[in-house]
C-alpha cells in the first residue's frame, strides 16, 4: 500500500472509532434507566453472537469478541 492509501485507511478507522464511542455512550445512557429497552438490546446481542457463531461464513473469533466488547461497554459491565 502507498502512504496515501494508509493515511486514508487510518482516517477511516479513526472516524469509525469516533462513531463507535458516540453510539456506545448514547446507548449506555439510554439503557441505564430503561429496563425493558435494556432487555431488548441484550437479546439482540445474544442473537447477534449466536448468529456469528452459527454462521456458515465462519466469522473469525475477533468478530465475536468485538460484539462482546461493545455489549460490555454499553452495559457498563460484562453481559446483561
N, C-alpha and C positions, 0 to 999 in steps of 0.2 A: 504494500500500500504506500502511496505517496503521502508526504507530510500533510498536504492539504486535505486529503481524504481522512487521515487520522484525526486532524483537528475538527473536521465536520462530524465525525463519529463521536468524538468526545463531547462536542457541543450537544448533540442529540441525546447522549446519555445524561448529561447534566440537566437538560430540560426534563427528561423522563424522571430523574431523581427528584427534582423540584416538584413536579406534578404529583408524584407518589407521596411526598411529605405532606403536601396540602390535602390530598384526598384522605390520607390516614388520619391527619389531625381533625378534619371535619367530621369524618365518620366516628372517630373516637368520642368527640364531643356529643354527637347525636346519640350514640349508644349508651353513654353514661347514665342517662336518666330515662331511658325508654326500654323497659324490659321486653316488650313484645317485638320491637324492632331488633333488639339485641339477639333474641331467639331466632328471628328470621335470618339475620345476617350469619349467625353461627351455623345454621342449617345450610345456607348457601356455601359457606366454606367447606363444610363436611361433604357436600355433593361435589364440589369442585375437586377436592382432594381425591375422593373416590373415583371420579371421572378420569383424573390424570393417571391414577394407579391402575385402573381397569382398561385404559385405552389401548387399542391395537397399535397406536402410533409409537408407543414406548417412550414416553417423556422421560428425560433424564431426572435423576434424584434431585438435582439442583432446582428444577421447576417446582417440584412438590415442596421442597424446603422453602422456596421463595413465597409460596402461598401460605405456608405455615407461619413464616416470619411476619408477613403482612397481617395475618389474623392476630398474632400475639401483640403486634403494635396497635392495632385497632382496639383490642380489648384491654390493653394495658397490662396483660399478663398472659401466661400460656393457656391456650384453649378458651372455652366459653365460660 
